[in-house]
């Protein structure tokens, strides 16, 4: 099953082809992953880029990990 982020305030959701544990990891370390991504010539995995973009669009909102 695909997992994704769901903003409880906006009711916006985005699902990825990755695991729940990787989404939890990214959510907890978003600031570190974003900084590392700036210095990588190859860039981040697509799900990481999309996940960071989602989290940046919903600052201070309640974001939960959900299953489709």
N, C-alpha and C positions, 0 to 999 in steps of 0.2 A: 504494500500500500504506500502511496506517496504521502509524505509529510510536508507540512509547510507552516508558515507564520500566519497568524490571524490577529489583526488589530481589533480589539474589543470596542474601541471608541468609534472607529470609522467603518467597521464591518468589512474592511478590505482584507483579502487573503491572497497568498501566493504559494504555490506548491512546487516542490523540487524533486529531483530524482536522487535523493540522498537519504541518509538515516536520521532518525529523531536525535540520536546522540550527537551527530555532526551539527545539526541545527542548534542544539543546546550549546555546544562548544562555540559556535560562531556568535551566538547572541551574547554569551558571557565575555567574549574576547574581541568584539567588533572593532574597538578602537585600536587594538594591536594588529589585527588582520588588515585593517585599512592602511595603517602605516607601513606594514611590510609590503603590501601590494604596490605602494608608491615606489618602492625600491627594486621591484622585481622586473627584469626585462621581459620575462615570459608572461607576466600577469598572473592573476589568480584563476582558479577553476571557475567556470561559468556560474555554478550554483552559489559560490561565495560572492562573486560580483553582484548577482541578483539579490542575494540575501542582504548584503550590506546596503544596497540601494533601497530595499524595502524598509530596513531598520532606520535609515536616514530620513525617509519620508514620514516617519511616525515618531518623532522625538518626544519622549516623555509619556507616550501612550502605553497602554497595557497590551503587550504583545505576548501571545501564547502560541505554543506549538500544537498543531492539530493534525489529525489524520483525515485524509479524503475518503 
